[in-house]
Amino acid sequence: MSAANDALAQLMMNTVSFMENNALVIYGCQSKSGAKDFVLQGTDDNKWRSCAGGGMKEVPMWVIYAADTFNGKARGEKSNAFNAHYISMREYDAKTNTWEDADTTHYTLPSTGTRVMVTSKINGCTFGIGSDADGARIVSHLRPPTALGPVTSRTELDKGTRGGFVGGKLDVSVMSSTEQNGTVFARRAEGAWTFYVQRFRSTGGSGIIDQVNTYT
């Protein structure tokens, strides 16, 4: 088994351990939310450290990106392609005071079929996790409309996130900032989705993983 396929197997089977011992960045792609093929590939970045899980250690960095695109940062053999629900980041249109593609700001994760979910790095964005009236898992990735100013931006972001969940209620609001970014990855097992969030601070080709959280 290649190093990339071995890493992919570890990510799928022992997600917390993998994210505590490997930096993981997911790249966005030019498509709306939906199922799509992705690959995992290593990088030359060797200045990452992790204090997640105890202690401080040097860790390698891996990237996930759409299988039909080229990533100049990645090096070495790619993993086999795997299918995942891609959650596209949505932005606010200050001219129309609406979220772009308003009907796709929230995405339903099914209880059958593809068992993996990915979304691009959260960097000042909010990733919302909730449910619809029937209990199905719904997720959302929205970028704050910073052009509106800090107060209005936060108000519209909260309103936009809550607006897609039944009763406006979120189960989890995964927030980020330009200082502390995050990788959100999810897997479904026995009909239930588990969300894994790797919190990190990055500067150029280096970074520090602070913690890994799980949400169900």
N, C-alpha and C positions, 0 to 999 in steps of 0.2 A: 504494500500500500504506500502511495506517495505521501510526503509530509503534509501536503495540502489536504488530501483525502483523510488522512489520520486526524488532522486538526478539525476538519469538518465533522467527523464522527464524534470527536470529543465535545465539540460545541453542541451537537444534537443530543448527546447522551448525558453529559455532565456539564450543563450550561454554566452553573455558578462557578464551578472550579475553573472552567476555561476562561471565563470573564475576569476572574480574580488573578489569573496567571498569564493573561494575554491581552494586550490592547486591541480593541476591535472598533473599527470605524466603518460605517455603512454609507455608501455614496448614493445620492439621489439619481433619478433617471428622468428623461423627458417623456413621461407618460402619466396618465391619471392612475388613481388607485385601482388595484386589481392583481390577479395572479400573474406571475412572471418568473422566468428562470434567472437565477443568480449563481455566482461562483464566489469561492473564497480563495484568496491568494496572499502570500506573504509579502513583506516589504524589506527594504534595507534599513529602515529606522531601527536603531539599536540603543536609543537613549531613553526609552520608556522605563518607568519604574512603577511598581504597584505596592500600596500599603493595605490593599483589601485582603481580608482573611488573616491579617496579623503580620507584623514585620514589614520590612522594606526590601524589595527584590527587583532586579532588572528583569524585564519581560520583553518578548518579541511583539511586533505589531502586525496585525492582519487586517485586510480590507475585504469587504463584500461589495460587489457591484453587479449590475445587470450583465448577464452572460453575452448579450449581443453588442456590448460596447467594449472600448479599449481603455485600460487604466494605466497611464504611464508611470504611476507611482509604484505599482506592484511589480514584484520580481519573482522568478521561479515558476514552477509548475502550478497551474490552476487546479482547483478541485473539480470533481465532476459537477455538472450543473444540478442545482436543486430548485424546486418550485416553491415560491413563497408568495404570500399576499403582501404586495407593496402598498404602503400607506403614503400617499403623496402629500407633501407639505402644501397647504393652501395659504394664500395671502389675501389681504384686505385691500379693496379698491377704494381709496379715499374720495375719488370723484363721484362714485355711485353709492358710497356708503354701504357696500355689500361685500361679502366674501366671494372671491372668484370661484366659479363653478360651485355655487352654493349647494347644489344638490349632491355634491360629492365631498363635502367637508367632513362628513362622518361615514365610516365604512363598517359594514357588518362582517364580522368574522364567523364563518359557518362552522357547524358542528361536524361536518363531513368533508371529505376531500383533502385539499392541501392543508398540512399541519403546521406550517411555519409562517411567521409574519416578520417583516422587516420594515424599517423606515429610515430615512436619512438622518444624519447626526442632528440632535437638537442643540441649538446654539442661540439661546434667547427665546426659543419657541416653547409652547406648551403641548404636551402629549396627553390627551384625555382618554380615560378608560371608563366605560359605563355599560349600560344595557338598554335595550328597547323594552316596550311594554310586554313582550313575550319572553323576556329574559335572555335574549341573544346578545352576545358580546358586541359592543360597538366601540370603535376607536377613532381618534381624530388627532391630526398634527397641524397646528396653526401657528403662523408667525405673527408676532405682535405688530400692529400698524404704527410703528414708531414715529412716522411723520405727523401723527395727530397729537403728539406730546405724551409725556409719561403717564399722566392720570387717565386721559381719554383712551390711550393705547391699551392700558391694562383693563379698563372697563369694557372696551369692545372685544378684547381677547377673551375675557371671562364670559361675556355674553355669547360670543360666537361658539365657544367650546361647549357651554352648557346647553345651548339651543338645540343641539342634535340628540340629547339624551332625554329619556322619558322623565317628565317632571322637572327637567333642568338639573337633574342630580348626577354628579360624577361619583364613581367609586374611588377613583384615583386621579389626581392631577399631577402629572410629572412635569415640573417646571425646570427651566435651565436659564443660564445667563451667558454673556459673552466670556465670563471668566471660568465658569464651570459648565462644561458641555456634557452631553450624554449620548449613549447608544442604547436604543430600545430594541429588544429582540423578544419574540414570543414563540412558544410551542404549544400545541394542543395534544393532550394525552387523556384517553378515556373520556372524550367529549368535553373536557375542561381546558381553558386556555390559561397558561401561566406566563407572566410578563417579567422579563429580566432587564434591569436598568444598570448600566455601567456608568458611574459618574467619574469624569476625569477633567483635568486641567492640561491644556496643551499649548505649546509655543513652538512653532516651526516643526522640526523633526523630533521633538521630545515631548514628554508629558508625564503626568502622575495620575494613576488610577486611585481615587479616594475610597470608593466603596462600590459594592454590587448589591442591589436590592431586588427582591422578588415581590410580585403582586399577583393575586388570584381573583 
